[in-house]
Amino acid sequence: MKKLSTRDAQFRSQFDTLISVRQSDAQDVSTPVRDIINNVRARGDEAVMAYTTQFDGHELHADAIALTDQQRRDAIAQVPGALKDALVLAKERIISFHERQMPQDILYTDEAGLELGLRWTPLDAVGLYVPGGKAAYPSSVLMNALPAWVAGVKRIAMCVPMPNGHLNPLVLAAADICGVQEIYGIGGAQAVAALAYGTKRIPPVDRIVGPGNAYVAEAKRQVFGHVGIDSIAGPSEVVIVADKDNRPEIIAMDLLAQAEHDERAQAILITNDARFAADVEAAVAEALETLPRRQIAGASWADFGAIITVADWDEAANLVNDIAPEHLEIMFEDADGFSRKVRHAGAMFIGRHCPEAIGDYVGGPNHVLPTNRTARFASGLSVYDFLKRTTTIGAAQDGLQKLGPAGEILARAEGLDAHAQSIALRLQK
């Protein structure tokens, strides 16, 4: 774990290393992923089945690629009622928030007499990738499927790996609650390729969303352009800005809540109190002794974790904007005022009583967020990822007479004679 202070002469170089080390340490899997995609494109279901045997440890037959209704019912029956109730509560809150995002069409007549418009239409088909490796996340099903449903997508197909042939009941319960009926028990780059290009048993989709490991992320990168994607998701990350009036053990657990996701996750505390920084460091060490996922969380904290001591909150705000974190917790009295200084963050959690984990499950806003500093230019998943815009222009003769001559002049200036004539011929009485 790195301990930095803005008062140190070497701070800037140390800080730059901290926020870039995960990118330089990332595994390059572009070549094997390209081979997998090409193989799936050439051999379809046969390649998907072979890769499932190789990577997921069980033999998959062609007629078992898609889960049956009975498989889903049997799995869902194993889920306790309290968990189903929690999923339903999360569903209701996610729908409520995302319904408020739905944009309105535009249609108006301007001063030249042209009727101008913009229409929003949902995508036809979307593919959801749900991880199933180190952990399975039913919350990811809700966060990816429900915005698509709110947007009006008619076909939602889900791929979820089945390690050693095991179905995760909670993931299937989440899919059932979201109304996802088309589910395939496959994962990895081969699932992304199948969704993008289609096979005999898996029709292609128009956009692929959802997090995954390095192979899944690289596969999404390589199929982008043939289909849309949400983002290239990296390991999870959090920055916590907190003062000494917080309980160290709470800050420690919030840091570890990100660290336990993945060995390459990153958790950073920024504080203005050196004594508090030391107390949090000790609390993290103590919590790691009993945390069930302590091996993962401990590796993340040791390799990529950090505590940064600043002189004031303005310094902290500048550092946050440089990091552009996926998650930002602001834990001191003027949390809202501080948040106004933040330009780059995937999601902000404002106040001492709002842990990032609330956003993972029942907050309402989406938990699929930009990572690896991409919050500088990207946003979290929303209904907009499942909608597309089409503009309309309607021109009567009077409107064309007003605007056409300028358009003709510009076309001729660009050397596009047919463009110019297509306007000029209409201008003739």
C-alpha positions in Angstrom: 0.0 0.0 0.0 1.3 3.4 -1.0 1.4 6.3 1.5 1.7 9.7 -0.2 1.6 13.3 0.9 1.2 16.4 -1.2 3.9 18.1 0.9 6.6 15.7 -0.4 8.8 16.9 -3.2 8.4 13.7 -5.1 4.6 13.6 -4.7 3.6 14.3 -8.3 5.8 11.6 -9.8 4.6 9.1 -7.1 1.0 10.1 -7.8 1.3 9.7 -11.6 2.7 6.2 -11.1 -0.1 5.3 -8.7 -2.8 6.2 -11.2 -1.1 4.6 -14.2 0.4 1.4 -12.7 -2.7 -0.8 -13.4 -2.8 0.1 -17.0 0.9 -0.7 -17.5 0.4 -4.0 -15.6 -2.6 -5.1 -17.6 -2.5 -8.4 -19.4 -2.3 -8.3 -23.2 -4.8 -10.9 -24.4 -5.5 -9.4 -27.9 -4.0 -12.3 -29.9 -5.8 -15.3 -28.1 -9.0 -13.3 -28.1 -8.7 -12.6 -31.9 -8.2 -16.3 -32.4 -11.3 -17.2 -30.4 -13.5 -14.7 -32.2 -12.3 -15.9 -35.6 -12.9 -19.5 -34.6 -16.4 -18.8 -33.4 -17.2 -16.9 -36.7 -16.0 -19.8 -38.7 -17.3 -22.8 -36.7 -20.2 -21.3 -34.7 -21.7 -23.5 -32.0 -19.0 -26.1 -32.5 -16.3 -23.6 -31.4 -18.5 -22.3 -28.6 -18.9 -25.8 -27.2 -15.2 -26.6 -27.5 -14.2 -23.5 -25.6 -16.8 -24.2 -22.9 -15.2 -27.5 -22.3 -11.7 -26.0 -22.3 -12.4 -23.0 -20.1 -15.5 -23.8 -18.0 -14.6 -27.4 -17.3 -17.7 -29.2 -18.6 -18.9 -30.7 -21.8 -21.7 -28.7 -23.5 -24.0 -30.2 -26.1 -25.5 -28.1 -28.9 -29.1 -28.6 -27.6 -28.0 -27.4 -24.1 -26.5 -24.1 -25.1 -29.7 -22.3 -24.3 -31.1 -22.9 -20.8 -34.5 -24.6 -20.7 -37.5 -23.3 -18.8 -37.2 -26.3 -16.4 -33.5 -25.5 -15.7 -34.5 -21.9 -14.8 -37.4 -23.0 -12.6 -35.3 -25.5 -10.8 -32.6 -22.9 -10.1 -35.0 -20.2 -9.0 -36.7 -22.5 -6.6 -33.4 -22.7 -4.6 -33.4 -18.9 -3.9 -34.8 -17.9 -0.5 -37.7 -15.6 -0.4 -35.8 -12.8 1.4 -33.3 -12.7 -1.5 -36.0 -12.6 -4.1 -37.7 -9.7 -2.1 -34.4 -7.8 -2.1 -34.0 -8.3 -5.9 -37.6 -7.0 -6.4 -36.9 -4.0 -4.3 -33.7 -3.3 -6.2 -35.6 -3.7 -9.5 -38.3 -1.2 -8.5 -35.7 1.4 -7.6 -33.6 0.9 -10.7 -36.7 1.1 -13.0 -37.9 4.3 -11.2 -34.6 6.1 -11.7 -34.1 5.0 -15.3 -37.6 5.9 -16.3 -36.8 9.5 -15.4 -33.9 9.4 -17.9 -36.2 8.7 -20.9 -35.7 11.6 -23.4 -38.4 13.4 -25.4 -38.6 13.6 -29.2 -38.1 17.0 -30.8 -40.3 18.5 -33.5 -40.6 22.1 -34.4 -40.9 24.5 -37.4 -38.1 27.1 -37.6 -38.1 30.6 -39.0 -37.3 29.4 -42.5 -40.3 27.2 -42.5 -38.4 23.9 -42.2 -39.8 21.2 -39.9 -37.0 19.8 -37.8 -37.1 16.8 -35.6 -35.3 14.2 -33.6 -36.7 10.8 -32.8 -35.6 8.3 -30.2 -36.0 4.6 -31.0 -34.9 1.5 -29.0 -32.4 -1.0 -30.3 -33.9 -4.2 -31.6 -31.7 -6.7 -29.7 -29.2 -6.5 -26.8 -26.8 -9.0 -25.4 -26.0 -9.1 -21.7 -22.8 -10.5 -20.4 -23.0 -11.6 -16.7 -19.7 -12.7 -15.0 -19.5 -16.0 -13.4 -15.8 -16.4 -12.5 -14.4 -15.3 -9.1 -18.0 -14.3 -8.2 -21.4 -14.2 -9.7 -23.3 -10.9 -9.6 -27.1 -11.0 -9.8 -27.0 -7.2 -9.4 -25.3 -6.9 -12.8 -28.3 -8.6 -14.4 -30.6 -6.0 -13.0 -28.3 -3.1 -13.8 -27.9 -4.2 -17.4 -31.3 -5.6 -18.3 -33.6 -3.1 -16.7 -32.4 0.0 -18.6 -32.8 -1.9 -21.8 -36.3 -2.9 -20.8 -37.2 0.7 -19.8 -35.8 1.9 -23.2 -38.1 -0.5 -25.0 -35.7 -3.1 -26.3 -37.8 -6.1 -27.5 -35.1 -8.8 -27.4 -32.7 -9.2 -24.5 -30.3 -12.2 -24.6 -28.1 -13.1 -21.7 -24.8 -15.1 -21.6 -23.6 -16.4 -18.2 -20.7 -18.9 -17.8 -21.4 -22.1 -15.9 -18.1 -23.2 -14.2 -18.0 -26.9 -14.0 -21.6 -27.0 -15.3 -22.9 -25.1 -12.2 -25.9 -22.7 -12.6 -25.9 -19.8 -10.2 -29.5 -19.7 -8.9 -29.4 -16.1 -7.8 -28.3 -14.9 -11.3 -31.2 -16.8 -12.9 -33.6 -15.4 -10.3 -32.5 -11.9 -11.2 -33.0 -12.7 -14.9 -36.4 -14.0 -14.2 -37.4 -10.9 -12.2 -36.2 -8.8 -15.1 -38.1 -10.8 -17.7 -35.0 -12.2 -19.5 -36.1 -15.4 -21.1 -33.3 -16.0 -23.6 -30.3 -17.3 -21.5 -27.2 -19.1 -22.8 -24.9 -21.0 -20.4 -21.7 -19.8 -22.0 -19.0 -17.2 -21.1 -15.7 -15.7 -22.0 -14.6 -14.2 -25.4 -16.5 -17.0 -27.1 -19.8 -15.7 -25.7 -19.1 -12.2 -26.9 -18.2 -13.5 -30.3 -21.4 -15.5 -30.5 -23.6 -12.5 -29.5 -21.8 -10.3 -32.0 -21.8 -12.5 -35.1 -24.4 -15.1 -34.3 -24.4 -18.9 -34.5 -27.0 -21.4 -35.5 -28.5 -21.4 -32.0 -27.6 -17.8 -30.9 -29.0 -15.0 -33.1 -26.8 -11.9 -33.2 -27.5 -8.7 -31.3 -27.0 -5.0 -31.9 -25.2 -4.1 -28.7 -23.3 -6.0 -26.0 -23.2 -4.7 -22.4 -21.9 -6.0 -19.1 -18.6 -6.5 -17.3 -16.2 -9.4 -17.5 -12.6 -10.4 -17.2 -9.7 -9.3 -19.4 -10.7 -11.7 -22.2 -14.3 -10.5 -22.2 -13.2 -6.8 -22.2 -10.8 -7.4 -25.1 -13.5 -9.3 -27.0 -15.9 -6.4 -26.7 -13.1 -4.1 -27.9 -12.5 -6.2 -31.0 -16.2 -6.7 -32.0 -17.0 -3.0 -31.5 -17.9 -1.5 -34.9 -19.8 -4.6 -35.9 -21.9 -4.2 -32.9 -22.2 -1.5 -30.2 -20.8 -2.0 -26.7 -21.3 -0.1 -23.5 -17.6 0.3 -22.5 -14.3 -1.5 -21.9 -14.7 -2.2 -18.2 -11.6 -2.6 -16.1 -11.2 -3.6 -12.4 -13.3 -1.7 -9.9 -12.0 1.4 -8.1 -13.0 3.8 -5.4 -11.7 7.1 -4.0 -12.8 8.1 -0.5 -12.3 11.7 0.6 -12.8 11.8 4.4 -12.0 13.8 7.5 -11.0 12.7 11.0 -14.6 12.8 12.2 -15.3 9.4 10.5 -14.9 6.1 12.2 -11.7 4.5 10.8 -13.2 1.0 10.7 -16.0 2.3 8.4 -13.5 3.9 6.0 -11.5 0.7 6.1 -14.5 -1.5 5.1 -15.5 0.9 2.3 -11.9 0.6 0.9 -12.0 -3.2 1.2 -15.4 -3.3 -0.4 -13.7 -2.4 -3.7 -10.5 -4.3 -3.0 -12.4 -7.6 -2.6 -13.7 -7.5 -6.1 -10.4 -8.3 -7.8 -6.7 -8.4 -7.2 -6.3 -5.5 -9.6 -9.1 -3.3 -8.1 -7.9 0.0 -6.6 -9.0 1.7 -3.3 -7.6 5.1 -2.4 -8.2 7.3 0.7 -7.6 11.0 0.5 -7.7 12.8 3.9 -6.4 16.0 5.5 -5.3 14.4 8.7 -2.2 12.3 9.0 -3.3 10.7 12.4 -6.6 9.6 10.9 -4.7 8.2 7.9 -2.7 6.0 10.2 -5.8 4.9 12.1 -7.5 3.8 8.8 -4.3 1.9 7.7 -4.4 0.0 11.0 -8.2 -0.7 10.6 -7.6 -2.1 7.1 -5.0 -4.4 8.4 -7.2 -5.6 11.2 -10.2 -6.1 8.9 -8.2 -8.2 6.5 -7.5 -10.7 9.2 -11.1 -11.9 9.1 -12.5 -10.9 5.7 -13.6 -14.0 3.8 -12.1 -12.7 0.5 -8.9 -11.5 2.3 -6.6 -13.0 -0.2 -8.1 -11.0 -3.1 -8.6 -7.8 -1.1 -5.2 -8.1 0.5 -3.5 -8.4 -2.9 -5.4 -5.4 -4.2 -4.6 -3.2 -1.2 -1.0 -4.2 -1.2 -0.4 -3.7 -4.9 -2.7 -0.8 -5.8 -4.1 0.7 -2.6 -3.1 4.1 -1.3 -3.6 6.7 1.4 -2.9 10.3 0.3 -2.6 13.2 2.8 -3.5 16.6 1.5 -3.2 20.2 2.9 -6.8 21.1 2.1 -9.9 20.0 0.2 -9.1 22.0 -2.9 -6.0 19.9 -3.3 -8.2 16.8 -2.8 -10.7 18.0 -5.5 -7.9 18.4 -8.0 -6.5 14.9 -7.3 -10.0 13.4 -7.7 -10.3 15.1 -11.1 -6.9 13.7 -12.1 -7.9 10.2 -11.0 -11.4 10.4 -12.5 -12.5 7.4 -10.3 -15.3 5.0 -11.0 -16.7 5.6 -7.5 -16.2 8.6 -5.3 -17.3 8.7 -1.6 -17.3 12.2 0.0 -17.4 11.9 3.8 -17.3 15.2 5.6 -19.7 18.0 6.4 -19.6 20.0 3.2 -19.8 16.9 1.0 -22.3 18.5 -1.4 -20.1 21.6 -1.8 -17.1 19.5 -2.5 -19.0 17.5 -5.1 -19.6 20.7 -7.1 -15.8 20.9 -7.6 -15.6 17.4 -9.1 -15.8 17.2 -12.9 -14.7 13.6 -13.4 -16.2 10.7 -11.5 -18.5 7.8 -12.6 -20.7 8.1 -9.5 -20.6 10.1 -6.3 -21.8 9.0 -2.9 -22.4 12.1 -0.8 -22.3 12.2 3.0 -21.1 9.9 5.8 -24.1 7.6 5.6 -24.0 6.6 1.9 -21.6 3.8 1.2 -20.8 2.9 -2.4 -22.3 -0.6 -1.7 -25.8 1.1 -1.7 -25.2 2.1 -5.3 -24.2 -1.4 -6.2 -27.6 -2.8 -5.2 -30.5 -0.7 -4.2 -29.7 3.0 -4.8 -31.3 3.3 -8.2 -28.6 4.8 -10.5 -26.7 2.3 -12.5 -23.6 0.6 -11.1 -22.0 -0.1 -14.5 -19.6 2.8 -14.5 -16.5 4.1 -16.4 -13.2 2.7 -15.0 -9.5 3.3 -15.7 -9.8 7.1 -15.8 -12.4 7.0 -18.6 -14.8 9.0 -16.4 -12.9 12.0 -18.0 -15.1 11.4 -21.1 -17.5 8.6 -20.4 -20.6 8.0 -18.3 -22.3 5.2 -16.5 -24.8 2.8 -18.2 -28.2 4.4 -18.8 -31.3 4.1 -21.1 -29.3 6.1 -23.6 -27.1 3.1 -24.3 -30.2 1.3 -25.6 -31.6 4.1 -27.7 -30.5 5.7 -30.9 -31.4 9.1 -32.4 -32.7 9.8 -35.9 -33.1 13.4 -37.1 -35.7 14.5 -39.6 -35.9 17.5 -41.9 -39.1 18.5 -43.8 -38.8 21.3 -46.3 -41.7 22.9 -48.3 -41.0 25.0 -51.5 -40.9 28.2 -49.5 -38.3 26.9 -47.1 -36.1 25.5 -49.9 -36.2 28.9 -51.6 -34.9 30.6 -48.5 -32.1 28.1 -47.7 -31.3 26.4 -51.0 -29.1 29.2 -52.6 -26.7 29.1 -49.6 -26.6 25.3 -49.8 -25.9 25.4 -53.5 -23.0 27.9 -53.0 -21.4 25.7 -50.3 -21.8 22.5 -52.5 -20.1 24.2 -55.4 -17.3 25.5 -53.1 -16.6 21.9 -52.1 -16.6 20.7 -55.7 -19.6 18.5 -55.4 -21.6 19.4 -58.5 -24.3 16.8 -58.1 -25.0 18.1 -54.6 -25.4 21.6 -56.0 -27.6 20.6 -58.9 -29.9 18.5 -56.6 -30.7 21.8 -54.9 -30.6 24.0 -58.0 -33.1 21.9 -59.9 -35.6 22.2 -57.1 -35.2 26.0 -57.0 -36.3 26.4 -60.6 -39.8 27.7 -60.9 
